[in-house]
Amino acid sequence: MGITQGIEESFFDAIIGALETRSMPAGATLVAQADLVDSLWIVETGRLEGFGGLANREVELDAFGPGDLIAVSLLPASGPALVTVKTTTQAVLWRLPLADANALRETWPGEMAAIWDRAAARATFLSLVLGLRQSILFQDVNLATAVQLAKMAEQIVLRGGEVLFRQGDASDAIYVVINGRLDVVKRDGKGKAELVNEIGPGESVGELGLVTDQRRAADIIARRDTTVARLDKREYMEILRRDPEGIARGLVRSAQGVSTGMARFRRQHGGGNLPSLALIAARPGLPLRESAEALSEALGRRGSIILLTSDACKGAGYPINDTSAGAQERNIALLRWLNDLERHYSCILYVADEADTPWTQLCARQADHVLLMIDGAEKPAIGPIERAVRQVPRTAEQRWTTLLLQSPEIAAPVGTMKHLALRPGSQHTHVRAGRAADWARVARSLTGNSVGVVFGGGGARGFAHIGIIRALEEHGVPVDVVGGTSIGALVAGQYALGRGPEEILEGVMSLVKTGEQFTLPLVSLMSGRRFSRGLHTLMGEGAIEDSWRKFFCISCNLTSAQSVVHASGSLWRAVLASNSPPGLLPPVINGGDLLVDGGLLDGLPTETMNRLNGKGLLIVINVMPRTGVSTSYSYDYGLSGWRILWNRLNPFTNSVGMPNIVEILTRSMAIGSIANRTIMLQRATDLLLEPPLSVYAVTDHVKGREIAEFGYTDSAERISAWWDNQLKL
């Protein structure tokens, strides 16, 4: 009996008592592909064949005769069958149930380990044959060639971030991806790297360079733990001689696959659903499991998700803590299982252990996006688990987001910049314990479905923004990212802090009621002292990073003649710069540069929102009408301000209908934005709101509450109808 060759008689006697005999007619199915396998089988008489599904057809993958062990699962416990096994003749088989095998292992651990090793080796070889025959390059070769391929090929397991080869290396072998994923990274003459493609299961790399003797055209780096089959040039030429027709068809298909793969990559790269996420706590003691369940529930609204823990893997029969070189077959089995899960689910959420374990490190390697949980109230420090995980090799494309856990009792986070200074390159999000809405915001960000709102400039007309916020909230529209210019920045900044529409309205009204002092007009008409102090009081000392929602605003750099995007640093100073109309208020000094109201160059910053919010939904609120200031009054040789003043004070003269200096300056700053409005409308805007506000002057701040109510009334029905047609997350 092949399974017991070299095993002592006493163990043979023990195992023979656990065997069951089964007779099967020709054409019967022993096990179907993907069914759970609960037994090992040994062929006594007859013949069987293993088949695998490939491109809507079945191909032969293995054959079994007397004395052969039928091991078609990569797991020592119950796992899915790699292939369908059918009898080709009448057959008699011996069955060893896995439950009995596990019982025997307690008495005969060494002997049973030898059987498991033989079963694993057979299943691993079968898995390699299956992987090669499922590949684009080798799917047309016959079974004998495929078996010879598997015997020749070296199976290599790459850790995530490990380099397979470098650009410029000699082309000495081809590689077929069995499980996992590889990144194709090209470097220019200055060494700058660019991700240009990705290679998944069934795809190959290196065959064209091998045939043409060209050097490697790019770096190939494992995006996650990946299994590849390697064939050197001599072995490849041997296979070419054995089956030239099958290999030729494969080369043509592979060349076609490069172009279609590049097109697919260009469509997919830069946003959308992520196939794999990892949730890792920086230190023990954080609510990891509760957070994982909350995030899983939020992600589940968009598609199927599996939450994967080390216990779940162990329950499926995968020994995660076995990372030695001798455990390569089990590591390959694990990677194949994870690869299958990725195909079946929209998203895999890996949940790390609360310690630095092999599973925690595997989570970091497998994830396209790592979510690092820290306590936002603690003194900034690198946690012990985080320190270990950051030593794990990673690709340049892997993204990291720091989740700062906050108490639901606090008004706003503090000290976020100090936490982020320890984690350069990481995005961040604040999450409050027990707040499902916060986890939903994280889920939208991860899947490219964040809702961004752009608040345009427009003086007192910007009070309409506040009414529109009220309408958005009443109709359940979640807002994740806010940005704006001028009064739009003032409203967006408060909304980013988590304030409601009534509180924002009261804040803006109190700010504009303070008035401003005129000064000697050498720099500006007004000193700006009251406004800046009031704004500081209103917004507080916090940084933009301390906001519950992501925030940005726009100012104009007079020194460099460029727009400035404020997405980091002092919140109140950023809003002040965006609200400093040149000529009316003094510029804000930043490193020697002069910053003024962003409406000069970008009063409706939709492009900035698209850059920061990716493929998320875009709501744009434009409160600046296309037509504005005008007059029927005319003059030829200048206009005296004293004359205008006398005209307004004297009740016996006709009124001179000239707009005041504030209206003229405000309108002047908006010209660029109005001119670009047509371009903006032609681009992807999911909802454009333009309340008709021309009846209100830009200086009508005393009518703030009325304007806010107008904004609410004008937008509520449109928002309701639009949101009813959106796919919610």
Buried (B, 14 or more C-beta within 10 A) or exposed (E): BEBBEEBEEEBEEBBEEBBEEBEBEEEBBBBEBEBEBBBBBBBBEBBBBBBBBBEEEEBBBBEBEBBBBBBBBBBBBBBBBBBBBBBEEBBBBBBBBBEBBEEBBEEBEEBBEBBBEBBBEBBBBBBBBBBBBBBBBBBBBBBEBBBBBBEBBEBBBBBBBBBBBBBEBEBBBBBBBBBBBBBBBBBEEEEEBEBBBBBBBBBBBBBBBBBEEEEBBBBBBBBBBBBBBBBBBEBBBBBBEBBEEBBEBBBEBBEEBBEEBBEBBEEEEEEEBBBBBBBBBBBEEBBBBEBBBBBBBBBBBBEEBBBBBBEEBBEBBBBBEEBEEEBBBBBBBBBBBBBBBBEEBBBBBBBBBBEBBBBBBBBBBBBBBBBBBBBBEBEBBEBEBBEBBBEBBBBEBBBBBBBBBBEEEEEBBBBBBEBBEEBEEBBBBBBBBEBEEBBBBBBBBBBBBBBBBBBBBBBBBBBBBBBBBBBBBEBEBBBBBBBBBBBBBBBBBBBBBBBEBEBBBBBBBEBBEEEBEEBEEEBBBBBBEBBBEBBBEBBBEBBBBBBBBBBBBBBBBBBEEEBBBBBBEBBBBBBBBBBBBBBBBBBBEBEEBBBBBBBBBBBBBBBBBBEBBBBBBBBBBBBBBEEBBEEEEEEEEEEEEEEBEEBEEEEEEEEBEBBEEBBBBBBBBBBBBBEBBEEBEEEEBEBBBBBEBEEBBBBBBEBBBEBBBBBBEBBBEBBBEBBEEEEEB
